[in-house]
Amino acid sequence: MVLIGVAIVIIGFIIRLNPLLVVTVAGLVTGLVAHQSLYEIISQFGEAFTVNRYMAVFIATLPVIGLLERFGLREQAESVVSKIKAATAGRILMLYFFIREVAAAFGLTSIGGHAQMVCPLIAPMAEGAAEAKYKKVPEDVKETIRAHAAAADNIGVFFGEDVFVAVGAILLMQGFFAQNHITSDPLKMALWAIPTAICALIVHFIRLFLLDRSLDRKLRNIDNAEVSKKKEA
């Protein structure tokens, strides 16, 4: 019965209720089922917020990013990239993926992110490169580029952060092994994450190379079709 909170979270997310409300109700129900008083439950909420309040600092960056976008950050990013002839959507995302993974390997996981980098900068730069090369880019193609930009951020940080010895995942595994009386060395676990990170880099570079091929094939066909229509007219 103590795990009833997990069921509440799953059901709440399925029916698309407010996530904050769902998690709060799940915590209250779990505490009551565990025979804790309402005072103890509220105290634990307050203590958790006090201990982890620094995690809410990122909220302060959102208004700044919103203002930058409002006053032309996306347009400037597209304009700068459009002047680089060798730039393509795939190449820009390759560069970002490499920077994101290497930075995460050194513990710098906060230099990227969807709200901070992908939405205001990386995705517009990739879209700008495509528009500079093909002039006209349909909305569905732009959505594909945005999805790949988000994927580059997620995959880069996911495989890169495990190389950093003090990351939560490494410490969690080390703690689990210690509880089960298994000797483990966090440094060696981090070192063994390097081959996986390199494989992820190679595989994702191939994916982005194929993205460029796909965009070239699709957008050139659209351009040729428009030229043919103009000639017929």
N, C-alpha and C positions, 0 to 999 in steps of 0.2 A: 504493500500500500504506500510505502514511502516514495516509490517511483511514480506515483500518480501525477506528480508535477510534470514529468516528461510527457505523459499522455495529454495533459492540458495544453502544453506548449505546441505539440504536434497538431492537435485539433484546432487550436486558435490560429495557427499559421495557415492551415488548410482552408478555413472559412474566412481568412483574410481580416482578422480583427487587429486592432492596434497592438503592435508588438510589445510596447512598453506595458500596456495593460495586461496582456497575456502573461508576460514573464512575472509581473508583480503578483497576479492572482495565483500563478503556479507556485511561487515562493511562499505565499501565505498558506495555501492549501497544504503544501508539503510540510511546513512547520507545524500546522495544527494536527495533521495526521501523525507526526512524530511526537505528539503530546507536549509541544512547547507552548508557552503562554504567548498571548498577543504582544505583550511587552517585550519578551525575548526576541520575537520575530522582527519587530520594528527596530529593536536595538541592533540586530545583525544587519538589517538594511542600512542603517545609519553608519555603522562601523565600516561596512564594505565601501560605501560611497566616500567616506573620509579617507580610507587607505588608498583608494584608487582614483581619487579626484583628478589627478594629473592626466588621466586618460581622456578627460573631457576637454582638455586644452585645445585639441584639434578643431573643436567647434568654432573657436575664435577665428580660425583661418578662413572659414567658409564665406563670411561677409566680404573679406578682402578679395577673395577669388571672384566672387560675384561682381564686385565693383570693377575689377580688372576686365572681366568679360564684357561688362556693360559698356566700358569705354574703349573697346576695340582690341582686346588681347588676341582673340581668335583670328580676327581679320589681319592683324599684324603678323601672326605666326604663319598664316597662309601666304601672305605677301612675300615674306622673307624666303620661304621654301620655294615658292614659284620661280624665284630668280636663280635657283641652283639647277642647272641643266641635268646633272647626273642623278638628282634626287628622284626616287620613286617611293610609293607608299610602303612597299616591302623593305626597302633599304633603310628608310627612316625608322621603321619598327624594329628592324634588326639592330640598329645602333642603340635604340632605347632599351631593347631587351638585354643587350650586352651590358650597358651601364647599370641597369636595374639589378641584374644578377650579380655582377661583381660588387656593387655597393652593398647588397644584402649579405654577401659573403664576408664583408668586413663589419657587419652589424648595423649598417646604415639603411635600415628598412623604411625610414620616414622621408627619404628624399623623393619618393615617387608616390603613387596612389591615384585612384580614379578621380577623386574630386580635385586634388592638388595639381596633377600633371596631365593625366590622360584626357579629361574633358576639355580643359582650357588650352592645352598646348599640343600634346602628341597627336590626338585624333585630327585636329584642324591642320596640323602640318602634313600629315599623311594624305588628307583630303586635298590640300593645296597642291601637293606634288602630283596627284592624279589629275587634277583639273588643269595644271600647267601643261601636262603632257597630252591630255586627250580633249581639252577644252570643255567638253560637256560630260558631266558624270551624273547618271541617274540617282535618285534617292535610295533605291535598294542597294546600289553599289556602295554608296556612302555608309549605309548601315553596316555593310559587310566590313568595310575598312575600320569603322568604329569598334566593331566586335573584335577584330584582330588586335586593335590597339589595347583594348581591355584585357584580352588574353595574354598579350605580351607582358603586361604589368603583373598579372596574377601568376603566370608560370615562372617569370623571372625571379620574383621575390620568393615564391614557394620553394624552388630548388636551390636558390642562392643562400637563403638564410640558414639552411641546415649545415652549411660549411662553417658558420660562426659558432664557436664552442659554447658561448653563453646564451644561445637562443633558447626559447622556451621548450621547443621540441626535443632538443638534445638533453636538457636538464630533466624533462619529464621522463624520457627513456632511462636516463641514468638513475633517477629516483625509483622507477619501477623495478629495474634490475636489482637495486640495493635492497628493496623490500623483500625480494625473493632470493636474497643471499647469492646473487650472481655478480661476480666482480666485473666491472666495466670501467672504461676510461673515456670520459667525454671528449678528450682530444682525439683519440683514435676514431671515435664515432664521427666526429666532424671531418676528419681526413678521409674517411670512407665515403663521405657525401660528395667529395670532389668529382669522382668519375661519373656519378649520377648527374651532377650539375653540368658537366661537359657534354654528356649525352643529350641532356635536355636542350642545351644550347644548339647542338648540331641538328637535332630533330626539328626544333622550332625555326632555325634558319632555313631548313628545307621547306617547311610549311610556308614561310613568308616568301621564299623564292617562287614557290608554286602559286602563291597569291598574285605576285606580279605577272606571272604567265597567264593566269586566269583573267586578270583585269585587262591585260593587253589584248587577249583574244576576244573578250566580250565587248570592250569599248570600241575596238577597231571595227568589229562587225556592225555596231550601232552607227558609227561614223560612216561606214561604207553604204549602209542602208539609206542614210539621210542624203548622201551624195547622189545615189541612184534615183531617189525620189525627185531631187532638184533637177536632174538631167531629164527625167521623164516629163516634168512640168514644163 
